[in-house]
């Protein structure tokens, strides 16, 4: 059965995407060197195949090597993940999510002031 983007990224897939977003493109060997812990090349290839099936990466040949590139922007994944978390864990309430962040994180008044200013900007003003 074909996988879909709605299934999201696993933690390992997210690590691989971070490498691709940072580099723009990479071979399995390059990714292996950039990962925080050692993964076998065959494991990386399997994960990349799954990610290609989901539509997260594309692959092309350069000589004998496969070169992988992100097929989606990092911001797209962030927005999708946040929407999923808000729906699943906060009953669709962005306010509840923000309240939890303020309660649990050490956010100083300067950060709150900057956040207020960003919230006043038109949609898409956050970066």
C-alpha positions in Angstrom: 0.0 0.0 0.0 1.4 3.4 -0.9 2.2 5.7 1.9 0.9 9.3 2.2 2.2 12.5 3.5 -0.6 12.5 6.1 1.3 9.7 7.8 3.9 12.4 8.8 7.6 12.0 9.4 9.1 9.6 12.0 11.9 10.9 14.2 14.5 9.2 11.9 12.9 10.6 8.8 12.9 14.0 10.3 16.7 13.7 11.0 17.3 12.8 7.3 15.1 15.7 6.2 17.2 18.1 8.4 20.3 17.0 6.6 18.6 17.5 3.2 17.2 20.9 4.1 20.6 22.0 5.4 22.6 20.6 2.4 20.0 21.0 -0.4 20.9 17.5 -1.6 23.0 14.6 -0.4 24.0 11.0 -1.1 23.4 8.3 1.4 27.1 8.4 2.4 26.9 12.2 3.0 23.8 11.8 5.1 25.5 9.0 7.0 28.4 11.3 7.9 26.0 14.2 8.9 23.8 12.2 11.2 24.4 12.5 15.0 24.5 8.7 15.4 25.7 6.0 13.1 23.0 4.4 10.8 23.8 1.7 8.3 23.6 2.8 4.6 21.0 0.1 4.0 18.8 1.6 6.8 19.1 5.1 5.3 18.3 3.8 1.8 15.1 2.1 3.2 14.0 5.2 5.0 14.7 7.4 1.9 12.6 5.0 -0.2 9.7 5.3 2.3 10.1 9.1 2.3 10.1 9.1 -1.5 6.9 7.1 -1.5 5.4 9.6 0.9 6.5 12.5 -1.4 9.0 14.1 0.9 12.1 13.5 -1.2 13.1 13.1 -4.8 16.0 11.0 -6.2 18.2 11.4 -9.2 21.3 9.5 -10.5 24.7 11.1 -10.6 27.1 8.5 -11.9 26.5 5.4 -9.8 25.2 7.3 -6.8 21.6 8.3 -6.0 21.3 12.0 -4.9 18.4 12.9 -2.7 16.7 16.3 -2.5 13.9 17.6 -0.3 10.6 17.7 -2.2 8.9 19.8 0.4 10.0 23.0 2.3 10.8 22.8 6.0 8.1 25.4 6.7 5.5 23.2 5.1 6.4 20.3 7.4 6.5 22.6 10.4 3.0 23.9 9.7 1.6 20.5 9.0 3.1 19.1 12.2 1.8 22.0 14.3 -1.7 21.7 12.9 -1.6 17.9 13.7 -0.4 18.6 17.3 -3.0 21.3 17.8 -5.8 19.0 16.6 -4.6 15.9 18.4 -3.4 17.2 21.7 -5.1 20.6 22.2 -8.6 20.0 20.8 -8.0 22.4 17.9 -7.1 25.3 20.3 -4.1 27.3 19.4 -4.7 29.3 22.6 -4.3 26.2 24.7 -1.0 25.4 22.9 0.3 28.8 23.5 -0.8 28.8 27.1 1.0 25.5 27.7 4.2 26.8 26.0 4.1 29.9 28.3 3.5 27.8 31.4 6.2 25.2 30.6 9.0 27.3 29.1 11.0 30.0 30.6 9.8 32.8 28.4 10.9 36.3 29.4 9.0 39.5 28.9 11.1 40.6 26.0 10.2 37.4 24.2 6.5 37.9 25.0 6.8 41.5 23.6 8.4 40.2 20.4 5.7 37.6 20.0 3.0 40.2 20.5 4.5 42.2 17.6 4.7 39.2 15.4 1.1 38.4 16.1 0.1 41.9 14.9 1.7 41.3 11.5 -0.4 40.0 8.6 -0.5 36.2 8.2 2.8 34.9 6.9 4.8 37.5 8.9 6.2 34.8 11.2 9.6 33.5 10.3 
